[in-house]
Amino acid sequence: MPPQPHDRPAGPPPANPYAHSHPGPGFTVVEVLGEIDMATAGALSEHLDALTSDGVPQLVVDLRQVEFFDCSGLRVLCRAERRAREHGGTLRLVSDQPRIHRLLHACGLLTRFPPLMDLPPGPASGDDG
């Protein structure tokens, strides 16, 4: 039986040592911190699962403060991106780190996760005409 709305905690997921989130202009920013590996990927997964559990998630995962990121973290990102897409949403990455770009390239994920160098601007506030 799928979870019912009253089964889910209200509001954003609780922060943990590896992930916390806050509203951005038209999306939720998930800041990922520290080392994401087999031992810590579960904490990131729980946070992203909560954000992709309902609604239309528009997520920007900021990896700029990550010190280490391995395939365990990529697995979590792939799962969260799939869940976001299934709900009609998106998941984008922000990373200015060449090592993360190399990891994405080596795993064939650059087209799925083309990394942004900075947080995207919010929605345009006027009519472009």
C-alpha positions as CSV (number, residue, x, y, z in Angstrom):
1,M,0.0,0.0,0.0
2,P,1.5,3.4,-1.0
3,P,2.1,5.9,1.8
4,Q,-0.7,8.2,2.6
5,P,-0.3,12.0,2.9
6,H,-0.7,11.7,6.7
7,D,2.2,9.2,6.8
8,R,4.7,11.8,5.6
9,P,6.2,14.4,7.7
10,A,5.1,17.9,6.9
11,G,7.7,20.4,5.6
12,P,11.2,19.9,4.4
13,P,13.2,16.8,5.5
14,P,15.4,17.2,8.5
15,A,19.0,18.2,7.8
16,N,21.8,15.8,8.5
17,P,25.6,16.1,8.4
18,Y,25.6,15.3,4.7
19,A,22.6,17.2,3.3
20,H,20.3,20.0,4.1
21,S,17.8,21.9,1.9
22,H,16.3,25.3,1.6
23,P,13.9,27.0,-0.9
24,G,15.4,28.7,-3.9
25,P,13.6,30.8,-6.5
26,G,11.4,28.2,-8.1
27,F,13.3,25.1,-6.9
28,T,14.6,23.5,-3.7
29,V,18.4,23.7,-3.2
30,V,19.9,20.6,-1.6
31,E,23.4,21.4,-0.3
32,V,25.5,18.2,0.0
33,L,28.5,18.3,2.4
34,G,31.5,16.3,3.2
35,E,32.3,12.9,1.9
36,I,29.6,10.9,0.1
37,D,30.6,7.2,0.0
38,M,29.1,3.9,0.8
39,A,29.0,4.7,4.5
40,T,27.3,8.1,4.1
41,A,25.2,7.8,0.9
42,G,22.2,6.6,3.0
43,A,21.9,9.9,4.7
44,L,21.8,11.7,1.4
45,S,19.3,9.2,0.0
46,E,16.9,9.7,2.9
47,H,17.0,13.4,2.4
48,L,16.4,13.2,-1.4
49,D,13.7,10.5,-0.9
50,A,11.8,12.9,1.3
51,L,12.0,15.6,-1.3
52,T,10.9,13.4,-4.2
53,S,8.1,11.6,-2.4
54,D,5.2,13.8,-3.6
55,G,4.4,17.0,-5.4
56,V,6.4,18.0,-8.5
57,P,10.0,18.2,-7.1
58,Q,12.2,20.8,-8.7
59,L,15.6,20.1,-7.1
60,V,19.0,21.6,-7.6
61,V,21.6,19.5,-5.8
62,D,24.7,21.6,-4.9
63,L,27.8,19.5,-4.8
64,R,30.3,22.4,-4.4
65,Q,31.0,21.6,-0.8
66,V,31.6,17.9,-1.3
67,E,35.1,16.7,-0.4
68,F,34.7,13.2,-1.8
69,F,32.0,11.6,-4.0
70,D,32.0,8.1,-5.3
71,C,29.6,5.7,-7.2
72,S,27.5,5.3,-4.1
73,G,26.6,8.9,-4.3
74,L,25.9,8.6,-8.1
75,R,23.5,5.8,-7.4
76,V,21.6,8.0,-5.0
77,L,21.5,10.9,-7.5
78,C,20.2,8.6,-10.3
79,R,17.5,7.2,-8.1
80,A,16.4,10.7,-6.9
81,E,16.4,12.1,-10.5
82,R,14.3,9.1,-11.6
83,R,11.8,9.7,-8.7
84,A,11.7,13.5,-9.5
85,R,11.0,12.7,-13.2
86,E,8.2,10.2,-12.3
87,H,6.5,13.0,-10.4
88,G,6.9,15.5,-13.3
89,G,9.9,17.2,-11.7
90,T,13.6,17.7,-12.3
91,L,16.9,17.2,-10.6
92,R,19.9,19.3,-11.7
93,L,23.4,19.4,-10.3
94,V,25.7,22.2,-9.4
95,S,29.4,21.4,-9.4
96,D,32.5,23.4,-10.1
97,Q,34.8,20.5,-9.3
98,P,36.6,18.8,-12.2
99,R,36.8,15.5,-10.3
100,I,33.0,15.3,-10.1
101,H,32.8,16.2,-13.8
102,R,35.3,13.4,-14.6
103,L,33.3,10.9,-12.5
104,L,30.1,11.8,-14.3
105,H,31.9,11.5,-17.7
106,A,33.5,8.2,-16.8
107,C,30.1,6.7,-15.8
108,G,28.4,8.1,-18.9
109,L,26.2,10.4,-16.9
110,L,27.2,13.9,-18.2
111,T,24.2,14.0,-20.5
112,R,21.8,13.0,-17.7
113,F,23.4,15.4,-15.2
114,P,25.1,18.3,-17.1
115,P,26.6,20.2,-14.2
116,L,25.9,23.8,-13.7
117,M,28.7,26.0,-12.3
118,D,26.4,28.0,-10.0
119,L,22.8,28.0,-8.8
120,P,20.5,28.9,-11.7
121,P,18.6,32.2,-11.6
122,G,15.0,32.2,-10.5
123,P,12.1,32.4,-13.0
124,A,12.0,35.5,-15.1
125,S,10.0,38.2,-13.4
126,G,8.6,39.8,-16.6
127,D,7.2,38.9,-20.0
128,D,10.0,38.4,-22.6
129,G,7.6,39.7,-25.1
